């Protein structure tokens, strides 16, 4: 399936599923009005109105994620003021509902029209009205109905993606979620989306890896070869001279070893050769205990996210073998349109300390940061991801990670 078709299908799904968001918005407003009349507005959880607003906040978060999938961006998760939330609920209850109903009619009406001859024959060809204003009583008219369905499909496929992006942009604008940055001033944390930072960092990782592998490493290899030739040509030289050449050659080889370590810490070559699934299976093959890997179709994963997931799984396996006393480990990799999921479970003794979320700042760092669960938490936080650790005494220990991964 082509990338354009995938995004078109996502757009159509956004528009049609928006009917549920609109219905939830209507119900929220219907509950909110009498609650506000009975009690003044208060903080979420303190009054009936506050509790309804808290539910509305969950609905806003759901819409933010849906819009992010359509816009192919992970949008900021800062709080939305009550006024903007109410405006958005009103918009979804009216215009949003209208757009979703039109999209649903084109989708369901198109499917109904395209398949009409099949089910019309099954009901003994009685006169029916498959579409508003059209009555079919003979096969001549019935044969034309699928053409109307195809016209519906063409309109939906042609306009679905465009309308969905417009609707998602309008929704985020009403909620005050920034979609653009002002190039006349430095970007702030609220301006830059996580997906943009990850994609930019992925490009930088690829550039550094190519520069080190194809440039610096190649020069060091050539220098080592030239020193080897010099040593061969100095057979009659004094031991001091040949000793100095040996020292220089040893330094070059040491530098090559260190460079290869740096390259692997930036972007392990196994990721380039085998992809994330193959790289994780390679880790599992070298694990000290039996390790089973389950992987769904991941599609394109940015290099920075790929490297981070690889190092997270590697650290989890190392911890399991060293500290848990486990006899078996399971690794699961899966993906939805905007997140990559990594889950590592072992049958060890449990009791692993749950890391406390810190305040790590800065750009995502795919290479080694720290060790243990603290290092994993630091890496996940750098990507604005989520980490869940479940490790009751006696086990099992389950480490689940979500990383942003918009494609």
C-alpha positions in Angstrom: 0.0 0.0 0.0 1.5 3.4 -1.0 2.2 6.0 1.5 -0.3 8.4 -0.1 -3.1 5.8 0.1 -2.2 5.1 3.8 -2.6 8.8 4.7 -5.8 9.0 2.6 -7.3 6.0 4.6 -6.2 7.7 7.8 -7.9 10.9 6.8 -11.2 9.1 6.0 -11.0 7.2 9.3 -10.5 10.5 11.1 -13.5 12.1 9.5 -15.9 9.2 9.9 -14.8 8.4 13.5 -15.2 12.0 14.4 -18.9 11.3 14.7 -18.1 9.6 18.0 -16.1 12.6 19.2 -19.0 14.9 18.2 -21.5 12.7 20.1 -19.3 12.7 23.2 -19.0 16.5 22.9 -22.7 16.9 22.8 -23.2 14.6 25.9 -20.4 16.6 27.7 -22.2 19.9 27.0 -25.5 18.5 28.0 -24.1 17.3 31.3 -22.0 20.4 31.8 -24.9 22.9 31.5 -27.0 21.7 34.4 -23.8 21.1 36.5 -22.7 24.6 35.9 -26.1 26.0 36.8 -26.2 24.0 40.1 -22.6 24.8 41.2 -20.0 27.3 40.2 -17.0 26.3 38.1 -14.3 24.7 40.2 -11.1 22.8 39.9 -11.3 19.4 38.3 -12.4 16.8 40.8 -13.7 19.3 43.4 -17.2 19.9 41.9 -19.5 18.3 39.5 -18.5 20.8 36.9 -14.9 20.2 37.6 -15.3 16.5 37.1 -17.1 17.0 33.8 -14.3 19.3 32.7 -11.7 16.6 33.6 -13.6 14.2 31.3 -13.6 16.9 28.6 -9.8 17.1 29.1 -9.6 13.4 28.3 -11.6 14.0 25.2 -9.3 16.8 24.2 -6.3 14.5 24.6 -7.9 11.9 22.4 -8.6 14.5 19.7 -5.0 15.8 20.0 -3.7 12.3 19.3 -6.1 11.7 16.4 -5.2 15.0 14.8 -1.5 14.2 15.3 -1.9 11.0 13.3 -3.6 12.9 10.4 -1.1 15.8 10.5 1.8 13.3 11.0 3.0 15.2 14.1 3.2 14.6 17.8 1.5 17.7 19.2 2.3 19.5 22.5 0.5 18.1 25.5 0.2 21.3 27.5 -3.1 22.0 29.2 -5.9 23.7 27.4 -7.8 26.6 29.0 -11.4 26.0 29.9 -12.7 28.6 27.5 -10.9 27.0 24.5 -12.2 23.6 25.6 -15.8 24.8 25.7 -15.4 26.5 22.3 -14.0 23.2 20.9 -16.8 21.2 22.3 -19.3 23.5 20.7 -17.5 23.3 17.3 -17.4 19.5 17.5 -21.1 19.4 18.4 -22.1 21.3 15.3 -19.6 21.7 12.4 -17.6 18.6 13.4 -20.7 16.5 13.5 -21.9 17.7 10.1 -18.5 17.0 8.4 -18.4 13.5 9.9 -21.9 12.7 8.8 -21.2 13.7 5.3 -18.0 11.6 5.2 -19.9 8.6 6.8 -22.7 9.0 4.2 -20.2 9.0 1.3 -18.4 5.9 2.7 -21.5 3.8 3.7 -23.6 5.1 0.8 -20.8 4.3 -1.6 -20.4 0.7 -0.3 -24.2 0.3 -0.4 -24.4 1.5 -4.0 -21.5 -0.5 -5.3 -22.9 -3.8 -3.8 -26.5 -3.0 -4.5 -27.1 -5.4 -7.4 -25.9 -8.3 -5.2 -28.2 -7.7 -2.3 -31.1 -6.5 -4.5 -31.1 -9.9 -6.2 -31.2 -11.6 -2.8 -34.5 -9.9 -1.9 -36.3 -11.0 -5.1 -35.7 -7.7 -6.9 -38.5 -5.9 -5.1 -38.6 -2.1 -5.8 -36.3 -0.3 -3.2 -34.7 3.0 -2.7 -30.9 2.4 -2.1 -30.1 6.1 -2.2 -32.2 9.2 -1.3 -34.5 10.1 -4.2 -33.8 7.0 -6.3 -36.2 4.1 -6.6 -35.0 0.9 -8.4 -37.6 -1.4 -9.9 -35.7 -2.9 -12.9 -32.2 -4.2 -13.7 -31.6 -1.3 -16.1 -31.7 1.2 -13.2 -30.0 -1.3 -10.8 -27.0 -1.5 -13.1 -26.4 2.3 -12.8 -26.4 2.4 -9.0 -22.8 1.0 -8.7 -21.6 3.9 -10.9 -23.0 6.3 -8.3 -21.2 4.4 -5.6 -17.9 4.7 -7.5 -18.5 8.4 -7.8 -19.0 8.6 -4.0 -15.7 6.7 -3.6 -13.8 9.0 -6.0 -15.0 12.1 -4.1 -14.1 10.6 -0.7 -10.7 9.4 -1.8 -9.9 12.7 -3.6 -11.1 15.0 -0.8 -10.8 12.9 2.4 -7.1 13.5 3.1 -7.4 17.2 2.4 -10.6 17.8 4.4 -9.2 15.7 7.3 -6.0 17.8 7.5 -8.1 21.0 7.4 -10.4 19.7 10.1 -7.6 18.6 12.3 -5.8 21.9 11.9 -8.9 23.8 12.7 -9.5 21.7 15.8 -6.0 22.2 17.1 -6.2 25.9 16.3 -9.3 26.2 18.4 -7.6 24.3 21.2 -4.6 26.6 21.0 -2.2 23.8 20.2 0.7 25.3 18.2 1.3 23.8 14.7 3.9 26.3 13.5 6.9 28.0 14.8 7.8 31.7 14.4 11.1 31.8 12.5 11.7 35.4 13.7 12.4 34.2 17.2 14.1 31.1 18.8 11.8 28.1 19.1 10.6 27.2 22.6 9.7 23.8 24.0 6.0 24.4 23.3 6.7 25.4 19.7 8.7 22.4 18.6 6.9 19.1 18.3 8.5 16.0 19.5 8.2 14.4 16.0 10.0 17.3 14.4 12.9 17.0 16.9 13.1 13.2 16.4 13.1 13.5 12.6 15.8 16.2 12.7 17.9 14.2 15.2 17.5 11.1 13.0 18.9 12.9 10.0 21.8 14.2 12.2 22.5 10.6 13.4 22.6 9.3 9.9 24.9 12.2 8.8 27.3 11.6 11.7 27.3 7.8 11.2 28.1 8.2 7.5 30.8 10.8 8.2 32.5 8.5 10.8 32.1 5.3 8.8 32.9 6.5 5.3 35.3 9.4 6.2 37.2 9.1 9.5 37.3 5.3 9.6 38.4 5.1 6.0 41.3 7.6 6.6 42.5 5.6 9.6 42.4 2.4 7.7 44.5 4.0 4.9 46.9 5.4 7.5 47.4 2.0 9.0 48.0 0.4 5.6 50.6 3.1 4.8 52.4 2.5 8.1 52.5 -1.2 7.4 54.1 -0.5 4.0 56.6 1.9 5.6 57.5 -0.8 8.2 58.0 -3.3 5.3 60.3 -1.0 3.4 62.4 -0.3 6.6 63.8 -3.8 7.0 67.3 -2.4 7.2 66.4 0.5 9.6 67.4 0.6 13.2 65.3 -1.0 15.9 64.4 2.4 17.2 62.9 3.5 13.9 60.9 0.3 13.4 59.8 0.5 17.0 58.4 4.0 16.5 56.5 2.7 13.4 55.1 -0.1 15.5 53.9 2.4 18.1 52.3 4.6 15.5 50.6 1.5 13.9 49.4 0.4 17.4 47.9 3.9 18.0 46.1 3.8 14.7 44.6 0.4 15.4 43.6 1.6 18.9 41.9 4.7 17.3 40.1 2.4 14.9 38.8 0.3 17.7 37.6 3.4 19.7 36.0 4.8 16.5 34.1 1.6 15.9 32.8 1.7 19.5 31.6 5.3 18.9 29.9 4.4 15.7 28.1 1.5 17.4 27.0 3.9 20.2 25.6 6.4 17.8 23.8 4.0 15.4 24.7 0.3 15.6 25.6 -1.1 12.2 23.3 -4.0 12.8 20.3 -1.6 12.6 21.4 -0.5 9.1 21.9 -4.1 8.0 18.9 -5.8 9.6 16.5 -3.1 10.8 15.1 -2.9 14.3 13.5 -6.3 14.3 16.6 -8.1 13.0 18.8 -6.1 15.5 16.6 -7.1 18.4 16.6 -10.7 17.3 20.4 -10.5 17.2 20.4 -9.3 20.8 18.0 -12.1 21.8 20.3 -14.7 20.1 23.2 -13.5 22.3 21.2 -13.3 25.5 22.4 -15.4 28.4 18.9 -17.0 28.9 16.3 -18.2 26.3 14.7 -15.1 24.8 11.6 -15.0 22.6 11.0 -12.1 20.3 7.5 -11.2 18.9 7.4 -8.4 16.4 4.6 -6.9 14.4 5.1 -5.0 11.1 6.9 -1.8 12.2 7.1 0.1 8.9 9.4 3.1 8.7 11.0 4.0 12.1 13.1 7.2 12.4 16.8 6.4 13.0 16.9 8.1 16.4 13.8 6.1 17.6 15.2 2.9 16.2 18.5 3.4 18.0 16.8 4.3 21.3 14.6 1.2 21.1 17.6 -1.0 20.4 19.6 0.3 23.4 16.5 0.1 25.6 16.0 -3.6 24.8 19.7 -4.3 25.1 19.8 -2.7 28.6 16.6 -4.6 29.7 18.1 -7.9 28.6 21.4 -7.1 30.4 19.5 -6.2 33.6 17.4 -9.4 33.4 20.4 -11.7 33.0 22.5 -9.9 35.7 20.0 -9.2 38.4 16.6 -11.0 38.0 17.7 -14.6 38.2 15.3 -15.3 35.4 15.1 -18.4 33.2 13.3 -16.9 30.3 12.7 -13.4 28.7 10.1 -12.2 26.2 10.5 -9.2 24.0 7.5 -7.6 22.1 7.7 -4.9 19.5 4.6 -3.3 18.0 3.6 -0.1 16.4 0.6 2.2 15.8 0.6 5.3 13.6 2.3 7.5 16.1 4.0 5.3 18.7 6.5 2.5 18.9 6.0 0.0 21.8 8.7 -2.1 23.3 7.9 -4.5 26.1 10.4 -6.8 27.9 9.1 -9.4 30.4 11.2 -11.8 32.5 10.2 -14.5 34.9 12.8 -13.6 37.5 12.5 -12.7 41.2 11.0 -9.2 40.6 11.4 -6.4 43.1 13.1 -4.1 40.6 13.2 -0.4 41.7 10.8 1.8 39.8 12.6 4.9 38.5 11.3 8.3 39.4 10.6 10.6 36.4 13.4 13.2 36.4 13.9 16.5 34.7 16.3 15.5 31.9 16.3 18.1 29.2 17.9 18.4 25.8 17.7 16.6 22.5 17.1 12.9 22.3 20.3 10.9 22.8 20.2 7.4 21.2 23.7 6.3 22.5 24.6 5.2 26.0 23.3 7.6 28.7 23.1 5.6 31.9 22.8 2.0 33.0 19.9 0.2 34.7 16.3 1.4 34.9 17.5 4.9 35.6 19.3 5.0 32.3 16.3 3.6 30.5 14.1 6.3 32.1 16.5 9.0 31.1 16.5 7.8 27.5 12.7 7.6 27.4 12.3 11.0 28.9 14.6 12.5 26.3 12.1 11.4 23.7 9.1 12.5 25.7 8.0 8.9 25.8 6.4 6.8 28.5 8.0 4.1 30.7 6.0 1.6 32.8 7.8 -0.8 35.2 5.8 -3.6 36.9 8.0 -5.8 39.2 6.2 -7.2 42.2 8.3 -9.4 44.7 8.5 -12.8 43.2 8.1 -11.5 39.7 7.5 -11.3 36.9 9.1 -8.0 35.8 7.6 -6.2 32.9 9.1 -3.1 31.4 7.0 -1.3 28.8 8.2 1.7 26.8 6.3 4.0 24.3 8.3 6.2 22.0 7.0 8.8 19.6 7.1 7.4 16.0 5.0 9.4 13.5 5.4 8.3 9.9 
